[in-house]
Amino acid sequence: MKKLVLFSVFFALAFILWNCEKDDICDPVTPTTPKMIVEFYDNNNATVKKTVNDLAIVGEGLTEGILFDGVSKIEVPLKITDDVTKYSFILDAENPIVSLRNEDKLEINYTRDNVFISRACGYKTLFTLANPNGINLTADPNNWIKEITIQHYNIANEDEVHVKIFF
């Protein structure tokens, strides 16, 4: 009888272990869809980084955006379902006097490539900025952004600066 119980327990344990599936959990350090890295520079001295204060980035059609303060580098998300992302870069965004806010409109043009990471993590999207018109600044005599240069057209990670903005 003891042998039968022992055999039954062994058989049940083997059956349970045989039918278990591996947990599919995406490791948090796995690189996912990268954001576009933008760094700000002084328009009068192109080698000097410049801190931007009270900057809001608002996507087209949205009323709220991302607020940045006291930074010289930001991460800007791009749409993974479209080849164009439009943003308003608003300087002095929280100024109570609306007329003192300065809004520049940017259109970012790119192609997308969906890359399979793993069964647990799914896909990530890599971007390639269009050449030569990857980023278009709407012309306005009051633009606070004076110049935009693309440093890297391929946005595959967040380890390098993709775009420099001079103001």
Backbone torsions as a table, in degrees:
resi	resn	phi	psi	omega
1	MET	NA	-41.1	179.2
2	LYS	-62.5	-37.7	179.4
3	LYS	-65.7	-38.0	179.8
4	LEU	-66.9	-41.7	178.4
5	VAL	-66.4	-44.9	179.3
6	LEU	-61.8	-43.2	178.3
7	PHE	-63.4	-41.6	179.8
8	SER	-64.4	-42.6	178.6
9	VAL	-64.6	-45.5	178.7
10	PHE	-60.6	-44.2	-179.7
11	PHE	-64.4	-43.3	179.9
12	ALA	-64.3	-43.2	178.6
13	LEU	-63.3	-44.7	178.3
14	ALA	-62.4	-40.6	179.8
15	PHE	-64.4	-42.8	179.7
16	ILE	-64.1	-47.9	-179.1
17	LEU	-65.7	-35.0	-179.4
18	TRP	-66.6	-34.1	-175.7
19	ASN	-93.6	-1.2	178.2
20	CYS	-72.4	144.0	175.9
21	GLU	-105.0	150.0	177.7
22	LYS	-67.1	136.6	176.4
23	ASP	-69.3	131.6	177.2
24	ASP	-102.9	92.9	179.3
25	ILE	-121.2	126.0	179.9
26	CYS	-77.0	124.1	178.7
27	ASP	-62.9	129.0	-178.1
28	PRO	-59.2	-21.3	180.0
29	VAL	-87.5	-2.0	178.5
30	THR	-67.8	127.2	179.3
31	PRO	-62.6	132.4	178.3
32	THR	-116.1	-163.6	-178.4
33	THR	-55.7	121.2	-176.9
34	PRO	-78.0	154.7	171.7
35	LYS	-96.1	157.9	176.8
36	MET	-79.7	126.8	-179.3
37	ILE	-92.7	124.0	-179.2
38	VAL	-118.2	133.2	178.0
39	GLU	-121.9	142.4	-175.9
40	PHE	-103.0	140.0	-178.4
41	TYR	-133.3	158.0	177.7
42	ASP	-73.5	126.5	-179.2
43	ASN	-65.7	-26.5	-178.9
44	ASN	-85.2	-18.6	178.6
45	ASN	-143.6	95.4	-170.3
46	ALA	-62.2	-10.2	-179.3
47	THR	-97.5	-6.5	-175.9
48	VAL	-101.0	121.9	174.9
49	LYS	-67.9	147.2	-178.2
50	LYS	-127.3	136.1	178.9
51	THR	-81.3	135.6	176.8
52	VAL	-108.2	135.1	-178.9
53	ASN	-117.1	145.1	174.2
54	ASP	53.3	53.9	178.8
55	LEU	-107.0	129.0	173.9
56	ALA	-115.7	139.6	174.7
57	ILE	-117.1	117.9	-174.9
58	VAL	-121.1	125.9	177.7
59	GLY	-70.6	150.0	179.7
60	GLU	-57.2	132.6	179.2
61	GLY	85.1	-1.8	179.6
62	LEU	-106.8	157.5	178.5
63	THR	-103.9	-21.5	178.7
64	GLU	-120.2	153.9	-178.7
65	GLY	-141.9	-153.6	-179.6
66	ILE	-103.7	130.2	-179.3
67	LEU	-104.3	132.6	177.7
68	PHE	-123.5	143.6	179.0
69	ASP	-148.2	128.2	176.5
70	GLY	69.8	37.7	-179.1
71	VAL	-126.9	156.7	174.4
72	SER	-115.4	-4.0	179.3
73	LYS	-140.8	136.1	179.4
74	ILE	-134.7	161.3	175.1
75	GLU	-109.5	127.0	-176.9
76	VAL	-116.9	118.7	178.6
77	PRO	-74.6	146.5	176.2
78	LEU	-113.5	153.0	179.1
79	LYS	-68.6	135.7	177.7
80	ILE	-95.2	-2.2	-178.6
81	THR	-111.7	3.1	-177.0
82	ASP	-147.0	160.0	180.0
83	ASP	-96.4	8.9	179.2
84	VAL	-139.8	135.5	172.0
85	THR	-128.1	131.0	-179.5
86	LYS	-115.7	132.2	179.7
87	TYR	-130.9	152.0	165.4
88	SER	-104.3	124.6	173.9
89	PHE	-99.0	109.1	-172.9
90	ILE	-109.0	113.3	177.6
91	LEU	-86.6	142.6	-174.4
92	ASP	59.1	43.2	-173.1
93	ALA	-62.5	-28.3	-177.4
94	GLU	-102.1	13.6	177.0
95	ASN	-66.1	126.5	-178.4
96	PRO	-64.4	-21.7	176.8
97	ILE	-90.9	101.8	-172.8
98	VAL	-56.9	-35.4	-177.9
99	SER	-67.0	-16.4	178.4
100	LEU	-89.4	-7.1	174.8
101	ARG	-74.7	143.1	-178.6
102	ASN	-120.8	114.9	-174.2
103	GLU	-110.1	123.1	173.9
104	ASP	-113.5	136.8	-177.8
105	LYS	-103.3	128.5	178.6
106	LEU	-118.2	140.4	173.7
107	GLU	-118.4	121.5	-177.6
108	ILE	-106.3	120.4	-178.2
109	ASN	-110.0	135.3	-175.7
110	TYR	-160.5	169.2	169.2
111	THR	-111.1	157.9	-177.0
112	ARG	-118.9	147.7	175.4
113	ASP	-136.2	113.9	177.9
114	ASN	-84.0	126.2	-175.9
115	VAL	-119.2	129.5	178.6
116	PHE	-73.9	127.5	178.7
117	ILE	-94.1	-59.7	179.7
118	SER	-168.2	171.2	178.6
119	ARG	-63.4	-36.1	-178.9
120	ALA	-75.0	-38.3	-174.9
121	CYS	-94.3	-22.1	-179.1
122	GLY	80.8	-134.9	-176.1
123	TYR	-111.5	157.2	167.4
124	LYS	-126.7	156.8	-179.6
125	THR	-108.9	129.4	173.9
126	LEU	-105.0	147.7	-176.0
127	PHE	-120.0	148.0	171.3
128	THR	-128.4	115.6	179.9
129	LEU	-65.6	142.4	179.7
130	ALA	-65.0	145.7	179.1
131	ASN	-119.2	118.9	15.3
132	PRO	-98.9	-10.6	-171.9
133	ASN	-101.0	53.7	179.6
134	GLY	-66.9	-35.1	178.4
135	ILE	-135.5	121.8	178.7
136	ASN	-112.0	129.9	177.1
137	LEU	-101.8	124.2	177.9
138	THR	-63.5	126.1	-178.0
139	ALA	-66.8	130.8	-179.7
140	ASP	-157.8	131.8	-179.3
141	PRO	-63.5	-17.1	-179.4
142	ASN	-100.4	14.7	-179.4
143	ASN	-57.7	131.6	173.4
144	TRP	-84.0	-26.3	174.6
145	ILE	-81.6	122.6	-177.4
146	LYS	-94.6	-32.7	-177.7
147	GLU	-157.0	148.6	176.1
148	ILE	-130.2	129.4	174.9
149	THR	-125.5	139.3	177.7
150	ILE	-93.2	123.1	-179.5
151	GLN	-90.0	-39.5	-179.7
152	HIS	-138.7	121.2	-179.1
153	TYR	-75.5	-30.5	179.9
154	ASN	-88.6	123.6	177.9
155	ILE	-108.0	92.3	-177.0
156	ALA	-116.0	-13.9	178.5
157	ASN	-155.4	177.4	-179.8
158	GLU	-111.2	24.7	-177.1
159	ASP	-91.8	-6.6	-176.9
160	GLU	-138.1	158.0	177.9
161	VAL	-80.2	127.3	-179.9
162	HIS	-92.8	-35.1	-174.0
163	VAL	-137.6	139.4	172.8
164	LYS	-112.6	133.6	175.9
165	ILE	-115.7	128.4	-179.4
166	PHE	-106.8	131.3	177.1
167	PHE	-145.4	NA	NA
